[in-house]
Amino acid sequence: MTSKQRAYLKSLASTMEPVFQIGKSSLTPEVTAAVAEAFNTRELIKIAVLKNCFDEPREIAEMIAERTHSQVVQVIGKKIVLYKENKDNKKIVLPC
């Protein structure tokens, strides 16, 4: 992913509300499965890490991206933005 594509995805994500929240129990298999399922309907997902979660948001983002075969667009504070291209139902056209 180029920096231009990443910047475009960041601009799209800036107006989005978080779809998931990760709390005290951190990253569970259920959360990972729910994020993977959400990639069927959307390509860009924003996740909020709550204050009672003791894991680092960057580590959580890397684990989710690895398990769902997606890419980390950005981690700012306690917000994570992930992108996974949907081959069948493409909604986001990335700039070259």
Gaussian input, Z-matrix of N, CA and C with variables (Angstrom, degrees):
# hf/3-21g

backbone

0 1
 N
 C     1     B1
 C     2     B2     1     A1
 N     3     B3     2     A2     1     D1
 C     4     B4     3     A3     2     D2
 C     5     B5     4     A4     3     D3
 N     6     B6     5     A5     4     D4
 C     7     B7     6     A6     5     D5
 C     8     B8     7     A7     6     D6
 N     9     B9     8     A8     7     D7
 C    10    B10     9     A9     8     D8
 C    11    B11    10    A10     9     D9
 N    12    B12    11    A11    10    D10
 C    13    B13    12    A12    11    D11
 C    14    B14    13    A13    12    D12
 N    15    B15    14    A14    13    D13
 C    16    B16    15    A15    14    D14
 C    17    B17    16    A16    15    D15
 N    18    B18    17    A17    16    D16
 C    19    B19    18    A18    17    D17
 C    20    B20    19    A19    18    D18
 N    21    B21    20    A20    19    D19
 C    22    B22    21    A21    20    D20
 C    23    B23    22    A22    21    D21
 N    24    B24    23    A23    22    D22
 C    25    B25    24    A24    23    D23
 C    26    B26    25    A25    24    D24
 N    27    B27    26    A26    25    D25
 C    28    B28    27    A27    26    D26
 C    29    B29    28    A28    27    D27
 N    30    B30    29    A29    28    D28
 C    31    B31    30    A30    29    D29
 C    32    B32    31    A31    30    D30
 N    33    B33    32    A32    31    D31
 C    34    B34    33    A33    32    D32
 C    35    B35    34    A34    33    D33
 N    36    B36    35    A35    34    D34
 C    37    B37    36    A36    35    D35
 C    38    B38    37    A37    36    D36
 N    39    B39    38    A38    37    D37
 C    40    B40    39    A39    38    D38
 C    41    B41    40    A40    39    D39
 N    42    B42    41    A41    40    D40
 C    43    B43    42    A42    41    D41
 C    44    B44    43    A43    42    D42
 N    45    B45    44    A44    43    D43
 C    46    B46    45    A45    44    D44
 C    47    B47    46    A46    45    D45
 N    48    B48    47    A47    46    D46
 C    49    B49    48    A48    47    D47
 C    50    B50    49    A49    48    D48
 N    51    B51    50    A50    49    D49
 C    52    B52    51    A51    50    D50
 C    53    B53    52    A52    51    D51
 N    54    B54    53    A53    52    D52
 C    55    B55    54    A54    53    D53
 C    56    B56    55    A55    54    D54
 N    57    B57    56    A56    55    D55
 C    58    B58    57    A57    56    D56
 C    59    B59    58    A58    57    D57
 N    60    B60    59    A59    58    D58
 C    61    B61    60    A60    59    D59
 C    62    B62    61    A61    60    D60
 N    63    B63    62    A62    61    D61
 C    64    B64    63    A63    62    D62
 C    65    B65    64    A64    63    D63
 N    66    B66    65    A65    64    D64
 C    67    B67    66    A66    65    D65
 C    68    B68    67    A67    66    D66
 N    69    B69    68    A68    67    D67
 C    70    B70    69    A69    68    D68
 C    71    B71    70    A70    69    D69
 N    72    B72    71    A71    70    D70
 C    73    B73    72    A72    71    D71
 C    74    B74    73    A73    72    D72
 N    75    B75    74    A74    73    D73
 C    76    B76    75    A75    74    D74
 C    77    B77    76    A76    75    D75
 N    78    B78    77    A77    76    D76
 C    79    B79    78    A78    77    D77
 C    80    B80    79    A79    78    D78
 N    81    B81    80    A80    79    D79
 C    82    B82    81    A81    80    D80
 C    83    B83    82    A82    81    D81
 N    84    B84    83    A83    82    D82
 C    85    B85    84    A84    83    D83
 C    86    B86    85    A85    84    D84
 N    87    B87    86    A86    85    D85
 C    88    B88    87    A87    86    D86
 C    89    B89    88    A88    87    D87
 N    90    B90    89    A89    88    D88
 C    91    B91    90    A90    89    D89
 C    92    B92    91    A91    90    D90
 N    93    B93    92    A92    91    D91
 C    94    B94    93    A93    92    D92
 C    95    B95    94    A94    93    D93
 N    96    B96    95    A95    94    D94
 C    97    B97    96    A96    95    D95
 C    98    B98    97    A97    96    D96
 N    99    B99    98    A98    97    D97
 C   100   B100    99    A99    98    D98
 C   101   B101   100   A100    99    D99
 N   102   B102   101   A101   100   D100
 C   103   B103   102   A102   101   D101
 C   104   B104   103   A103   102   D102
 N   105   B105   104   A104   103   D103
 C   106   B106   105   A105   104   D104
 C   107   B107   106   A106   105   D105
 N   108   B108   107   A107   106   D106
 C   109   B109   108   A108   107   D107
 C   110   B110   109   A109   108   D108
 N   111   B111   110   A110   109   D109
 C   112   B112   111   A111   110   D110
 C   113   B113   112   A112   111   D111
 N   114   B114   113   A113   112   D112
 C   115   B115   114   A114   113   D113
 C   116   B116   115   A115   114   D114
 N   117   B117   116   A116   115   D115
 C   118   B118   117   A117   116   D116
 C   119   B119   118   A118   117   D117
 N   120   B120   119   A119   118   D118
 C   121   B121   120   A120   119   D119
 C   122   B122   121   A121   120   D120
 N   123   B123   122   A122   121   D121
 C   124   B124   123   A123   122   D122
 C   125   B125   124   A124   123   D123
 N   126   B126   125   A125   124   D124
 C   127   B127   126   A126   125   D125
 C   128   B128   127   A127   126   D126
 N   129   B129   128   A128   127   D127
 C   130   B130   129   A129   128   D128
 C   131   B131   130   A130   129   D129
 N   132   B132   131   A131   130   D130
 C   133   B133   132   A132   131   D131
 C   134   B134   133   A133   132   D132
 N   135   B135   134   A134   133   D133
 C   136   B136   135   A135   134   D134
 C   137   B137   136   A136   135   D135
 N   138   B138   137   A137   136   D136
 C   139   B139   138   A138   137   D137
 C   140   B140   139   A139   138   D138
 N   141   B141   140   A140   139   D139
 C   142   B142   141   A141   140   D140
 C   143   B143   142   A142   141   D141
 N   144   B144   143   A143   142   D142
 C   145   B145   144   A144   143   D143
 C   146   B146   145   A145   144   D144
 N   147   B147   146   A146   145   D145
 C   148   B148   147   A147   146   D146
 C   149   B149   148   A148   147   D147
 N   150   B150   149   A149   148   D148
 C   151   B151   150   A150   149   D149
 C   152   B152   151   A151   150   D150
 N   153   B153   152   A152   151   D151
 C   154   B154   153   A153   152   D152
 C   155   B155   154   A154   153   D153
 N   156   B156   155   A155   154   D154
 C   157   B157   156   A156   155   D155
 C   158   B158   157   A157   156   D156
 N   159   B159   158   A158   157   D157
 C   160   B160   159   A159   158   D158
 C   161   B161   160   A160   159   D159
 N   162   B162   161   A161   160   D160
 C   163   B163   162   A162   161   D161
 C   164   B164   163   A163   162   D162
 N   165   B165   164   A164   163   D163
 C   166   B166   165   A165   164   D164
 C   167   B167   166   A166   165   D165
 N   168   B168   167   A167   166   D166
 C   169   B169   168   A168   167   D167
 C   170   B170   169   A169   168   D168
 N   171   B171   170   A170   169   D169
 C   172   B172   171   A171   170   D170
 C   173   B173   172   A172   171   D171
 N   174   B174   173   A173   172   D172
 C   175   B175   174   A174   173   D173
 C   176   B176   175   A175   174   D174
 N   177   B177   176   A176   175   D175
 C   178   B178   177   A177   176   D176
 C   179   B179   178   A178   177   D177
 N   180   B180   179   A179   178   D178
 C   181   B181   180   A180   179   D179
 C   182   B182   181   A181   180   D180
 N   183   B183   182   A182   181   D181
 C   184   B184   183   A183   182   D182
 C   185   B185   184   A184   183   D183
 N   186   B186   185   A185   184   D184
 C   187   B187   186   A186   185   D185
 C   188   B188   187   A187   186   D186
 N   189   B189   188   A188   187   D187
 C   190   B190   189   A189   188   D188
 C   191   B191   190   A190   189   D189
 N   192   B192   191   A191   190   D190
 C   193   B193   192   A192   191   D191
 C   194   B194   193   A193   192   D192
 N   195   B195   194   A194   193   D193
 C   196   B196   195   A195   194   D194
 C   197   B197   196   A196   195   D195
 N   198   B198   197   A197   196   D196
 C   199   B199   198   A198   197   D197
 C   200   B200   199   A199   198   D198
 N   201   B201   200   A200   199   D199
 C   202   B202   201   A201   200   D200
 C   203   B203   202   A202   201   D201
 N   204   B204   203   A203   202   D202
 C   205   B205   204   A204   203   D203
 C   206   B206   205   A205   204   D204
 N   207   B207   206   A206   205   D205
 C   208   B208   207   A207   206   D206
 C   209   B209   208   A208   207   D207
 N   210   B210   209   A209   208   D208
 C   211   B211   210   A210   209   D209
 C   212   B212   211   A211   210   D210
 N   213   B213   212   A212   211   D211
 C   214   B214   213   A213   212   D212
 C   215   B215   214   A214   213   D213
 N   216   B216   215   A215   214   D214
 C   217   B217   216   A216   215   D215
 C   218   B218   217   A217   216   D216
 N   219   B219   218   A218   217   D217
 C   220   B220   219   A219   218   D218
 C   221   B221   220   A220   219   D219
 N   222   B222   221   A221   220   D220
 C   223   B223   222   A222   221   D221
 C   224   B224   223   A223   222   D222
 N   225   B225   224   A224   223   D223
 C   226   B226   225   A225   224   D224
 C   227   B227   226   A226   225   D225
 N   228   B228   227   A227   226   D226
 C   229   B229   228   A228   227   D227
 C   230   B230   229   A229   228   D228
 N   231   B231   230   A230   229   D229
 C   232   B232   231   A231   230   D230
 C   233   B233   232   A232   231   D231
 N   234   B234   233   A233   232   D232
 C   235   B235   234   A234   233   D233
 C   236   B236   235   A235   234   D234
 N   237   B237   236   A236   235   D235
 C   238   B238   237   A237   236   D236
 C   239   B239   238   A238   237   D237
 N   240   B240   239   A239   238   D238
 C   241   B241   240   A240   239   D239
 C   242   B242   241   A241   240   D240
 N   243   B243   242   A242   241   D241
 C   244   B244   243   A243   242   D242
 C   245   B245   244   A244   243   D243
 N   246   B246   245   A245   244   D244
 C   247   B247   246   A246   245   D245
 C   248   B248   247   A247   246   D246
 N   249   B249   248   A248   247   D247
 C   250   B250   249   A249   248   D248
 C   251   B251   250   A250   249   D249
 N   252   B252   251   A251   250   D250
 C   253   B253   252   A252   251   D251
 C   254   B254   253   A253   252   D252
 N   255   B255   254   A254   253   D253
 C   256   B256   255   A255   254   D254
 C   257   B257   256   A256   255   D255
 N   258   B258   257   A257   256   D256
 C   259   B259   258   A258   257   D257
 C   260   B260   259   A259   258   D258
 N   261   B261   260   A260   259   D259
 C   262   B262   261   A261   260   D260
 C   263   B263   262   A262   261   D261
 N   264   B264   263   A263   262   D262
 C   265   B265   264   A264   263   D263
 C   266   B266   265   A265   264   D264
 N   267   B267   266   A266   265   D265
 C   268   B268   267   A267   266   D266
 C   269   B269   268   A268   267   D267
 N   270   B270   269   A269   268   D268
 C   271   B271   270   A270   269   D269
 C   272   B272   271   A271   270   D270
 N   273   B273   272   A272   271   D271
 C   274   B274   273   A273   272   D272
 C   275   B275   274   A274   273   D273
 N   276   B276   275   A275   274   D274
 C   277   B277   276   A276   275   D275
 C   278   B278   277   A277   276   D276
 N   279   B279   278   A278   277   D277
 C   280   B280   279   A279   278   D278
 C   281   B281   280   A280   279   D279
 N   282   B282   281   A281   280   D280
 C   283   B283   282   A282   281   D281
 C   284   B284   283   A283   282   D282
 N   285   B285   284   A284   283   D283
 C   286   B286   285   A285   284   D284
 C   287   B287   286   A286   285   D285

   B1=1.4576
   B2=1.5250
   B3=1.3089
   B4=1.4564
   B5=1.5307
   B6=1.3297
   B7=1.4658
   B8=1.5265
   B9=1.3217
   B10=1.4639
   B11=1.5330
   B12=1.3292
   B13=1.4660
   B14=1.5254
   B15=1.3377
   B16=1.4636
   B17=1.5295
   B18=1.3184
   B19=1.4666
   B20=1.5275
   B21=1.3318
   B22=1.4634
   B23=1.5332
   B24=1.3237
   B25=1.4682
   B26=1.5314
   B27=1.3224
   B28=1.4701
   B29=1.5191
   B30=1.3372
   B31=1.4646
   B32=1.5201
   B33=1.3333
   B34=1.4700
   B35=1.5310
   B36=1.3192
   B37=1.4647
   B38=1.5188
   B39=1.3226
   B40=1.4720
   B41=1.5230
   B42=1.3315
   B43=1.4634
   B44=1.5267
   B45=1.3184
   B46=1.4716
   B47=1.5299
   B48=1.3193
   B49=1.4572
   B50=1.5327
   B51=1.3458
   B52=1.4658
   B53=1.5296
   B54=1.3296
   B55=1.4574
   B56=1.5255
   B57=1.3315
   B58=1.4632
   B59=1.5145
   B60=1.3483
   B61=1.4542
   B62=1.5209
   B63=1.3119
   B64=1.4617
   B65=1.5173
   B66=1.3255
   B67=1.4588
   B68=1.5066
   B69=1.3176
   B70=1.4552
   B71=1.5248
   B72=1.3305
   B73=1.4638
   B74=1.5214
   B75=1.3268
   B76=1.4647
   B77=1.5212
   B78=1.3105
   B79=1.4596
   B80=1.5240
   B81=1.3227
   B82=1.4627
   B83=1.5330
   B84=1.3338
   B85=1.4674
   B86=1.5309
   B87=1.3345
   B88=1.4589
   B89=1.5224
   B90=1.3323
   B91=1.4688
   B92=1.5267
   B93=1.3270
   B94=1.4643
   B95=1.5226
   B96=1.3285
   B97=1.4712
   B98=1.5275
   B99=1.3210
   B100=1.4661
   B101=1.5276
   B102=1.3279
   B103=1.4664
   B104=1.5254
   B105=1.3328
   B106=1.4676
   B107=1.5268
   B108=1.3222
   B109=1.4661
   B110=1.5286
   B111=1.3304
   B112=1.4607
   B113=1.5243
   B114=1.3252
   B115=1.4634
   B116=1.5280
   B117=1.3333
   B118=1.4648
   B119=1.5304
   B120=1.3228
   B121=1.4592
   B122=1.5217
   B123=1.3199
   B124=1.4690
   B125=1.5211
   B126=1.3103
   B127=1.4625
   B128=1.5264
   B129=1.3205
   B130=1.4602
   B131=1.5193
   B132=1.3238
   B133=1.4670
   B134=1.5231
   B135=1.3341
   B136=1.4606
   B137=1.5188
   B138=1.3341
   B139=1.4648
   B140=1.5237
   B141=1.3238
   B142=1.4620
   B143=1.5231
   B144=1.3246
   B145=1.4607
   B146=1.5229
   B147=1.3187
   B148=1.4638
   B149=1.5287
   B150=1.3283
   B151=1.4653
   B152=1.5262
   B153=1.3453
   B154=1.4644
   B155=1.5316
   B156=1.3248
   B157=1.4632
   B158=1.5268
   B159=1.3287
   B160=1.4547
   B161=1.5250
   B162=1.3310
   B163=1.4619
   B164=1.5269
   B165=1.3154
   B166=1.4620
   B167=1.5250
   B168=1.3233
   B169=1.4677
   B170=1.5310
   B171=1.3277
   B172=1.4632
   B173=1.5349
   B174=1.3523
   B175=1.4670
   B176=1.5351
   B177=1.3203
   B178=1.4633
   B179=1.5244
   B180=1.3362
   B181=1.4702
   B182=1.5235
   B183=1.3233
   B184=1.4654
   B185=1.5304
   B186=1.3368
   B187=1.4700
   B188=1.5276
   B189=1.3312
   B190=1.4690
   B191=1.5257
   B192=1.3340
   B193=1.4651
   B194=1.5269
   B195=1.3180
   B196=1.4662
   B197=1.5237
   B198=1.3194
   B199=1.4708
   B200=1.5263
   B201=1.3393
   B202=1.4686
   B203=1.5249
   B204=1.3331
   B205=1.4718
   B206=1.5261
   B207=1.3343
   B208=1.4636
   B209=1.5264
   B210=1.3256
   B211=1.4584
   B212=1.5198
   B213=1.3196
   B214=1.4615
   B215=1.5245
   B216=1.3285
   B217=1.4577
   B218=1.5226
   B219=1.3326
   B220=1.4555
   B221=1.5117
   B222=1.3304
   B223=1.4606
   B224=1.5205
   B225=1.3205
   B226=1.4636
   B227=1.5155
   B228=1.3129
   B229=1.4625
   B230=1.5078
   B231=1.3135
   B232=1.4613
   B233=1.5223
   B234=1.3289
   B235=1.4650
   B236=1.5276
   B237=1.3265
   B238=1.4642
   B239=1.5240
   B240=1.3330
   B241=1.4620
   B242=1.5240
   B243=1.3336
   B244=1.4639
   B245=1.5206
   B246=1.3284
   B247=1.4636
   B248=1.5194
   B249=1.3204
   B250=1.4620
   B251=1.5187
   B252=1.3200
   B253=1.4601
   B254=1.5216
   B255=1.3228
   B256=1.4558
   B257=1.5262
   B258=1.3143
   B259=1.4709
   B260=1.5297
   B261=1.3229
   B262=1.4642
   B263=1.5247
   B264=1.3325
   B265=1.4602
   B266=1.5317
   B267=1.3129
   B268=1.4629
   B269=1.5282
   B270=1.3365
   B271=1.4600
   B272=1.5202
   B273=1.3294
   B274=1.4554
   B275=1.5385
   B276=1.3307
   B277=1.4614
   B278=1.5155
   B279=1.3412
   B280=1.4567
   B281=1.5240
   B282=1.3339
   B283=1.4682
   B284=1.5216
   B285=1.3178
   B286=1.4705
   B287=1.5042
   A1=107.92
   A2=115.97
   A3=120.30
   A4=110.31
   A5=116.03
   A6=119.85
   A7=110.99
   A8=116.92
   A9=120.95
   A10=110.51
   A11=116.35
   A12=120.69
   A13=110.62
   A14=115.82
   A15=120.00
   A16=110.16
   A17=117.64
   A18=121.61
   A19=110.74
   A20=116.64
   A21=120.60
   A22=110.55
   A23=116.70
   A24=120.50
   A25=111.16
   A26=117.15
   A27=120.48
   A28=110.81
   A29=116.50
   A30=119.28
   A31=111.24
   A32=116.93
   A33=119.85
   A34=111.14
   A35=116.40
   A36=121.21
   A37=112.86
   A38=117.48
   A39=119.50
   A40=112.46
   A41=117.73
   A42=120.46
   A43=112.77
   A44=116.89
   A45=120.48
   A46=111.68
   A47=114.80
   A48=121.03
   A49=107.94
   A50=117.60
   A51=118.83
   A52=111.55
   A53=115.57
   A54=121.66
   A55=109.87
   A56=116.71
   A57=122.30
   A58=110.02
   A59=114.28
   A60=120.85
   A61=107.86
   A62=115.78
   A63=121.41
   A64=107.10
   A65=115.34
   A66=120.12
   A67=113.92
   A68=115.09
   A69=123.23
   A70=113.16
   A71=117.46
   A72=119.62
   A73=112.38
   A74=117.09
   A75=124.65
   A76=111.64
   A77=116.96
   A78=121.46
   A79=110.00
   A80=116.54
   A81=121.46
   A82=108.81
   A83=117.57
   A84=119.96
   A85=112.37
   A86=117.36
   A87=121.45
   A88=111.30
   A89=116.59
   A90=120.53
   A91=109.82
   A92=116.15
   A93=120.07
   A94=110.90
   A95=116.93
   A96=121.09
   A97=110.70
   A98=117.43
   A99=120.91
   A100=111.08
   A101=117.32
   A102=120.80
   A103=109.68
   A104=116.76
   A105=120.65
   A106=110.72
   A107=116.97
   A108=121.76
   A109=111.08
   A110=116.61
   A111=120.49
   A112=111.72
   A113=117.54
   A114=120.32
   A115=111.85
   A116=118.29
   A117=120.86
   A118=111.27
   A119=117.13
   A120=120.26
   A121=113.59
   A122=118.14
   A123=121.34
   A124=109.45
   A125=115.16
   A126=120.13
   A127=112.68
   A128=116.74
   A129=122.26
   A130=108.72
   A131=116.41
   A132=121.01
   A133=109.08
   A134=114.47
   A135=120.99
   A136=108.39
   A137=115.73
   A138=121.82
   A139=108.40
   A140=116.24
   A141=121.46
   A142=108.95
   A143=116.16
   A144=122.11
   A145=106.50
   A146=116.23
   A147=120.55
   A148=111.86
   A149=116.18
   A150=121.27
   A151=112.92
   A152=116.97
   A153=119.13
   A154=112.74
   A155=118.06
   A156=122.16
   A157=107.72
   A158=116.87
   A159=120.73
   A160=113.37
   A161=118.37
   A162=121.05
   A163=110.21
   A164=116.02
   A165=121.52
   A166=110.27
   A167=118.19
   A168=120.75
   A169=113.06
   A170=118.64
   A171=121.74
   A172=110.63
   A173=116.72
   A174=121.22
   A175=110.40
   A176=116.63
   A177=120.88
   A178=109.96
   A179=116.21
   A180=120.70
   A181=111.13
   A182=116.87
   A183=120.54
   A184=110.83
   A185=117.21
   A186=120.30
   A187=111.64
   A188=117.27
   A189=120.27
   A190=110.07
   A191=116.63
   A192=120.63
   A193=111.02
   A194=116.22
   A195=120.28
   A196=111.09
   A197=117.00
   A198=121.03
   A199=113.05
   A200=117.16
   A201=119.89
   A202=112.28
   A203=117.07
   A204=122.73
   A205=110.85
   A206=115.94
   A207=121.70
   A208=108.68
   A209=116.46
   A210=121.77
   A211=110.08
   A212=115.91
   A213=120.96
   A214=107.89
   A215=115.94
   A216=120.51
   A217=109.21
   A218=116.07
   A219=120.23
   A220=111.02
   A221=114.67
   A222=122.99
   A223=105.66
   A224=115.86
   A225=120.98
   A226=107.66
   A227=115.66
   A228=119.92
   A229=110.41
   A230=116.39
   A231=121.07
   A232=111.95
   A233=116.91
   A234=121.97
   A235=109.39
   A236=115.48
   A237=122.30
   A238=107.57
   A239=116.61
   A240=121.39
   A241=107.66
   A242=115.89
   A243=122.69
   A244=110.13
   A245=115.63
   A246=121.52
   A247=109.62
   A248=115.22
   A249=121.60
   A250=107.51
   A251=115.72
   A252=120.59
   A253=109.74
   A254=115.27
   A255=121.71
   A256=107.36
   A257=116.60
   A258=120.77
   A259=112.10
   A260=117.98
   A261=122.09
   A262=112.71
   A263=116.79
   A264=121.17
   A265=109.06
   A266=117.24
   A267=122.29
   A268=110.62
   A269=116.38
   A270=121.25
   A271=111.56
   A272=117.62
   A273=121.66
   A274=108.02
   A275=115.05
   A276=120.42
   A277=107.30
   A278=116.23
   A279=120.96
   A280=110.55
   A281=117.17
   A282=119.42
   A283=110.25
   A284=116.20
   A285=120.50
   A286=112.38
   D1=129.02
   D2=-179.46
   D3=-81.35
   D4=166.19
   D5=179.63
   D6=-66.99
   D7=-30.83
   D8=177.66
   D9=-66.58
   D10=-42.63
   D11=178.06
   D12=-66.06
   D13=-41.51
   D14=179.43
   D15=-63.31
   D16=-41.55
   D17=179.13
   D18=-63.52
   D19=-38.99
   D20=178.15
   D21=-64.00
   D22=-44.05
   D23=179.10
   D24=-65.99
   D25=-37.24
   D26=176.76
   D27=-61.94
   D28=-39.96
   D29=179.79
   D30=-66.65
   D31=-37.08
   D32=176.48
   D33=-66.77
   D34=-39.32
   D35=-176.68
   D36=-74.38
   D37=-20.75
   D38=-175.42
   D39=-62.60
   D40=-28.87
   D41=-179.34
   D42=-95.16
   D43=-5.87
   D44=-177.95
   D45=-78.35
   D46=151.47
   D47=169.78
   D48=-93.21
   D49=149.96
   D50=177.74
   D51=-61.41
   D52=138.63
   D53=-179.55
   D54=-89.13
   D55=-33.74
   D56=-178.66
   D57=-128.06
   D58=156.24
   D59=173.61
   D60=-126.84
   D61=135.63
   D62=177.93
   D63=-110.75
   D64=123.23
   D65=-173.83
   D66=-114.96
   D67=-142.70
   D68=-172.17
   D69=-58.27
   D70=-37.07
   D71=-177.61
   D72=-79.99
   D73=0.83
   D74=176.57
   D75=60.26
   D76=-139.46
   D77=-173.20
   D78=-90.75
   D79=103.96
   D80=179.52
   D81=-100.06
   D82=162.03
   D83=176.19
   D84=-58.42
   D85=-31.11
   D86=179.11
   D87=-66.44
   D88=-40.89
   D89=178.45
   D90=-65.43
   D91=-43.85
   D92=178.89
   D93=-60.98
   D94=-43.16
   D95=179.18
   D96=-64.88
   D97=-39.45
   D98=179.89
   D99=-66.13
   D100=-40.06
   D101=178.32
   D102=-66.07
   D103=-43.18
   D104=178.54
   D105=-61.48
   D106=-38.77
   D107=177.97
   D108=-67.30
   D109=-38.04
   D110=-179.62
   D111=-65.77
   D112=-28.10
   D113=177.89
   D114=-67.06
   D115=-12.98
   D116=175.84
   D117=-71.68
   D118=-28.95
   D119=-176.59
   D120=-107.30
   D121=-19.99
   D122=179.96
   D123=-141.27
   D124=154.77
   D125=-177.91
   D126=-99.26
   D127=-23.46
   D128=-177.38
   D129=-119.04
   D130=126.62
   D131=-176.34
   D132=-129.60
   D133=135.38
   D134=175.82
   D135=-110.86
   D136=134.35
   D137=-177.65
   D138=-125.39
   D139=136.11
   D140=176.15
   D141=-103.32
   D142=133.32
   D143=174.74
   D144=-101.24
   D145=119.26
   D146=-176.35
   D147=-74.04
   D148=162.35
   D149=-176.74
   D150=-65.39
   D151=-26.36
   D152=-178.02
   D153=-83.21
   D154=3.57
   D155=174.96
   D156=-89.56
   D157=126.98
   D158=-174.28
   D159=-92.05
   D160=-8.62
   D161=178.48
   D162=-81.53
   D163=154.14
   D164=178.78
   D165=-73.72
   D166=134.86
   D167=179.02
   D168=-57.62
   D169=-35.44
   D170=179.42
   D171=-62.71
   D172=-42.82
   D173=179.08
   D174=-65.87
   D175=-41.87
   D176=178.75
   D177=-62.08
   D178=-43.48
   D179=-179.96
   D180=-60.96
   D181=-44.10
   D182=-179.55
   D183=-64.40
   D184=-40.86
   D185=179.67
   D186=-65.87
   D187=-44.42
   D188=179.50
   D189=-63.90
   D190=-43.70
   D191=-179.58
   D192=-61.22
   D193=-40.94
   D194=179.48
   D195=-66.46
   D196=-42.52
   D197=-176.35
   D198=-74.67
   D199=-28.61
   D200=-178.17
   D201=-103.17
   D202=1.25
   D203=-179.21
   D204=58.72
   D205=42.81
   D206=178.81
   D207=-114.69
   D208=-176.24
   D209=-179.77
   D210=-121.41
   D211=140.48
   D212=175.42
   D213=-80.15
   D214=119.22
   D215=177.81
   D216=-83.36
   D217=-49.34
   D218=178.33
   D219=-162.46
   D220=155.62
   D221=170.86
   D222=-130.82
   D223=113.03
   D224=177.33
   D225=-122.63
   D226=117.19
   D227=-178.25
   D228=59.71
   D229=-115.95
   D230=-179.56
   D231=-110.97
   D232=22.52
   D233=178.18
   D234=-113.22
   D235=135.62
   D236=-179.82
   D237=-121.06
   D238=136.50
   D239=175.50
   D240=-121.93
   D241=125.87
   D242=-179.53
   D243=-120.45
   D244=148.69
   D245=178.42
   D246=-132.05
   D247=136.00
   D248=173.39
   D249=-141.53
   D250=121.70
   D251=-179.04
   D252=-68.67
   D253=134.46
   D254=177.34
   D255=-101.01
   D256=111.24
   D257=-175.34
   D258=-66.80
   D259=-36.73
   D260=-175.27
   D261=-81.00
   D262=-42.99
   D263=-173.09
   D264=-124.96
   D265=70.23
   D266=-175.19
   D267=-73.48
   D268=122.26
   D269=-178.74
   D270=-111.28
   D271=-29.94
   D272=-177.43
   D273=-108.01
   D274=123.72
   D275=176.37
   D276=-101.98
   D277=114.28
   D278=-177.93
   D279=-80.20
   D280=142.07
   D281=175.17
   D282=-69.20
   D283=153.98
   D284=-178.39
   D285=-77.19

